[in-house]
Amino acid sequence: MSDKEVILTQDGLKRLEEELENLKSVRRREVAERIKTAIGYGDISENSEYEDAKNEQAFIEGRIITLEKMLRNARIINNDEIDTDTVSIGSTVIVEDLEYGDTMEYAIVGTAESDPLQNKISNESPVGKAILGQKKGAVVDVNVPAGVIQYKIVDIKK
């Protein structure tokens, strides 16, 4: 991961800090205990418990490094920066699919926080890019692999 700026909301910052703290204080100890137990089984050259624990340890250490770098390069979006006139990172936007009439609500977040299953979409996603900077009532074209989808921005909230 490069030293690219990581855009986070207050909630996103809190979640990453909690994950980092859990990895450092809980998960590291758990995996160290698993390694110690696996070594007690004898020959580590053919010990799958030991291999699994070492692989988990490597994953945890890599994730810690990633999170620390993300937090170092974080730019926090405060609620008072969120404008309800224009779509920005931190906005919650209700859009209407003009072809089918369906409405969807999306929270626009930085890539580190995106979670499509929770309707949190990245500012770099096709929908996020298309609606950023737009105002309520605007109709935008979203380029997707299947073609172009037209969305109308119905509402913008904090």
N, C-alpha and C positions, 0 to 999 in steps of 0.2 A: 504494500500500500504506500503510495507516495505521500508527500506532505500537502496534499490537496486539502483545501478548506472543507470542513465537515459542518454542514448546517443542521442545527438541532433546535427543537422546541424545548421549553423547560421540562416537559414530561419526558422527552427523549433523553435529555441530559441525565435526568434522575434515574431512568431505567439503565442507561449504560454505566453510570457510577455504581448502582446496586449490583449489576452483573459483575463488574470488575471486583468489587469488594467481596462478593460471594466466591469468585474464582480464587482470589488470593487467600482468604481466611478459612474457607470451608473445603472447597474442592481440592486445593493443593494438599491439605492434610489428609483427606480421604484417599487420594491416589498414592500418597507416600506410604500410608498404612497398607494399602493393597500390595505395593511393591515389597514392603518389608515382609508381609505374610507370604507372598509368592516366593521370595528368596528362601524362606524357612522350609519350603517344600523340597529343597535340594537343588539338583543340577538345573541351572537356569538356561542352558543351551537348548533344552527341549521342553521348556516350561511355558505353556500357553497362557497361564495366568499372569506370569511375569511379562510376557510380550504384550498382552492386552493392557496391562497397567502402564507399561512404558509408552505405548501408543497413546493412551489417554493423557498421560502426563505431557507428552509432546503437543497434543491438541490444546490442552489447557494453557500451557506456556505460550503457544502461538496466539491464542485468543487474547491473553493478557497483553501481549505486545501490541496487537492490533487495537484493542480498546484504549490502551494508554496513548497510542499515536493519534487515534480519533479524538480523544478528549483534549490532547495538546493542541490540535488544529481546529477545535470547535469554535463555531460562531453561533451564539445563542440568539434565537429569535424570541424577544419578549412580547407578551400579549399587547403592550401598548404600541408596539411597532406594527401590529396587524391592522390593516385598513379594511373597513367593510364596504368601501366603494370600489376597490380594485382587488382582484385575486392576487394574493401573495403567499409566500411560504408561511404556514401557520393558519391560513384561512380554511374554513370549512365551506365547501361550495356545493350547492344543489344544482345539478344539470339535468336537462331533459333531452333524451334521444329523440330527435325530430322525426326519424323514420318510424319508430315503434311507439313513441309516446311515453316510454318508461322514464322515471326519474331516479337518479342516484345521488347519494351524498358522499362526497369525498373530502378527506382532510388532506391538504397539500403539505407535505413534509420533505425534508432532505432525504437523500438516498439511504443514509444510515438508519432511518426510522421507518422506511416504507414497509408496509405490510398489507398487500392487496386483500387478504382475507379479513382484515379489520377496516377496509376502505380507507387506508392511509396510502396515498399514492405519492410517488417521488416527483419532485419538480423537474426531473429529467426524463420522466416517462412520457409517452406520446400525448396522453391526456393532460398531464401536468404542464408540459411545454406549451400545448395549444391554449390552455386557459389562463396561464400566468399573465398578469398585466391587463387582463380583460375586465370589463365592467358588467354589472347586472344588465341582462337583456341582450348581451352580445351573442351572436351565433358564430361558432368556431368550427373549422374543419379539422378533424383528427385523422392523421394518416396512420393506418394500421395495415398489417399484412394483407387483410382481406379487401382493402380499398380505403374509402374515406367515410368516416362517420361524422354527422353534424350534430353538435350539441348546442343547446341554448342555455346560457347561464341564468338560472331562475333566481338564485339568492346567494349572498356571500355573508358569512358569519365569522365571528372570532372563534 
